[in-house]
């Protein structure tokens, strides 16, 4: 079973990365959004004709979504929303609708981390991420939440570690 993890965190060894590492195996492909080179959607309308005006990392990622059986979106929370570059990647999914792409059904998971005083909840971010996963024909079957990383890093958050282990089972 091939799994794609889309990591929206800029930190390669931070809380979000720690939780995604629990889910990795030999058939896991990790994409770090902060390492990608792409432009956000400019609403030019070219995708209505079946292709994106940009030929970049976002286009290539979207073209290969169906190479995977499960997809995990992981992000730290910034003002209770996914990180900015992940939001920009989400905007590029319009090509799927406008091109009429029929993607195979997949299982998915959402990982959110946060620890600042502005972290109230993860519900808003999770709703936003569910829209992206829905466009990739992915049913969300599991969540991992580590929302007090300012006090308790993810590698000490027993509840989040347990949720990650459960997610791995549900996606396999």
N, C-alpha and C positions, 0 to 999 in steps of 0.2 A: 504494500500500500504506500503510494507516494504522497508525501505531505509537503505542503508549501507553508512556510512561516514568513509572514510579512511583518518585519519588526520596524516600528515607527520611532524607535528611540535613537538619539544621537550617541548614547553611551554603549560602547561595545561590551563593557563589563559591569553594567549597572543592574538595577533591580529587574527591569523588563527582560534583559538578556539572560539573567540567571533563571528566570522562570521558563523562558523558551528553551534553554539548554536541557531542562528536565524532559522535554518532549522530543528531543532529537534522537534519530537513529540513522541507519545507513541509507534509508530512502527519504531523507528529509532535505529539502532545499530551503535555505534561509536567504531572504532578500532583505537587506538593510536599506530602508528607504533613504536615509541620509547619505548613502553611498551612490544612489542612483543619479543619473543626469537626465532630467526631463523638465518640460514646461507644463504649467497648469493649463487647463482648458481655456481657450480664448473665445469660445462660442462662435466660431467662424462658420459653422454649418457644414463643413466638408464631410463630416462623419455621416451626414444624411445620405451622401452619395456613396458611402461604403468604405471610406478610408479616413484616417486622421491626417491632418496637415503636418503633424510632427512625426518623425521617424526617430524615436528615442527609446530610452530604457522603459518608460511607461508603456509604450506601444508593444514592445517586445514581451514585457511581462503579461499584459492582457492577452496577447496572442497565444501564450503558453499556459493559460489558466487550466485548460482541460487536460494538461499533462499530469495533473494531480488528482488524487482521490479525496484529499481533505485539505482544508485551508485554515490556518490560524492567523488572526490579526492581533498583534501585540503592540501596545503603546503606553507611554506615560501619559498622564492627564495634564493638560495645560488649560487652566480655567474650565475644568470639568469636560474637556473635549479632547479628541485625539491630537497628537502633535501636528503642527502645521504642514510639513511635507507629506504626511499621510493623508491629510485632508486634500491637498493638491492632487495626490495620486487618485483619490476617490473621484475627483471631478472629471478625470479622463475616462471613466467607465461609460460615458454616454455613447461611445462607439459601439458598445455591446447592444444597446437598444436600437440605435439608428442603423446598424449594419444587419440587424435581425439575427444576431448570433444565437444559436441554440446550444447552450452549454450543458454538459452532462451533470446530473445531480451529484452533489458532494456533501460531506459532513464538515462542520466547522466549529471553531472555538474562538473565544475572545479573551485576551489577557489585558488587564488594565492595572497600572501601578500609579501611585501618587502619594505625596506625603506633605505637601505644603498646607498652609492654613486655609487656602482657598478650595481645597478638595472637600466638597460637600458630599458628593456621591458620584457614582460612575454610570448612573442610568442614562444620562444624556449622551455620553460618549458611546455607550453600548448600543443605543438606538441608532446613532450615526453609523457605527461600524456594521450593524445588521443590514443597513441599506446597501452598503458596499458588497457584503457577502451575498445578499439576495441577488444582486446583479450578476454575481458569479455562480448562481444557482446552488448556493451553499446553505444548508440548514444548520443553524447554530444549535449544537447539542451540549455544549459545556462552556463554563466561564471560570476564569481565575481572577481573583481580585486581591490585590495587596495595597491597601489604601492608607497605611500609616507608615510609609517608608521613611519618613522624617524621624520617626521614633524607633521603628523596628524594620530593619532592612529585609528585603524579600527572602534572603537566605536564612533568616531567623523566624520568618512568618510561617509557622507550622500549618495554619489553615490554608494558606495559599499554596504551600508545597503539596499538601494533600489534594487540593483541587487540581493542581497540575498533573499529579499522578492519575487521578480519576479521569481527567481529560484525555490523557494518553490512551487509557483503556477504551474510552468511548469512541475514539477516533480510529482505533485499530480494528 
